[in-house]
Amino acid sequence: MQIKTIHHIKQNTASLNVEEAIATLKLMNLAERDIRNQNLLSLSEAKERLARA
């Protein structure tokens, strides 16, 4: 599986294969749920967690 940026996906949505399109929709749904539940990280918190991983 390839990792692509959100910008790339937005520009190339029409060319996604079915599996990539489904994965994108799932990620969007998870993100929307997190936003509704206020389960968010600031940029500095995200960077700190990534540095620890």
C-alpha positions in Angstrom: 0.0 0.0 0.0 1.3 3.4 -0.9 1.1 6.4 1.5 -0.2 9.6 -0.2 -0.8 13.1 1.1 -4.3 14.5 1.5 -3.4 17.1 -1.2 -2.5 14.3 -3.7 -5.8 12.4 -2.9 -7.9 15.5 -3.4 -6.3 16.2 -6.7 -6.6 12.6 -7.9 -9.8 11.4 -6.4 -11.3 10.3 -9.7 -8.3 8.0 -10.3 -8.4 6.1 -6.9 -9.1 2.4 -7.1 -12.0 1.0 -5.1 -9.8 -0.1 -2.2 -8.2 3.3 -1.9 -11.6 5.1 -2.2 -13.0 2.9 0.6 -10.0 3.5 2.8 -10.3 7.3 2.2 -14.0 7.3 3.2 -13.2 5.3 6.3 -10.5 7.7 7.4 -12.8 10.7 6.7 -15.5 9.1 8.8 -13.1 8.5 11.7 -11.8 12.1 11.5 -15.3 13.5 11.5 -16.2 11.3 14.6 -13.1 12.5 16.4 -14.0 16.2 15.6 -17.6 15.7 16.9 -16.2 14.1 20.1 -13.6 16.8 20.5 -10.9 14.1 20.4 -8.3 16.4 18.9 -4.6 17.1 19.2 -2.8 20.4 18.7 0.1 20.3 16.3 2.6 20.4 19.1 0.9 17.5 20.9 0.9 15.5 17.7 4.6 16.2 17.0 5.5 15.3 20.6 3.6 11.9 20.4 5.3 11.1 17.1 8.7 11.9 18.5 8.1 9.4 21.3 6.9 6.6 19.0 
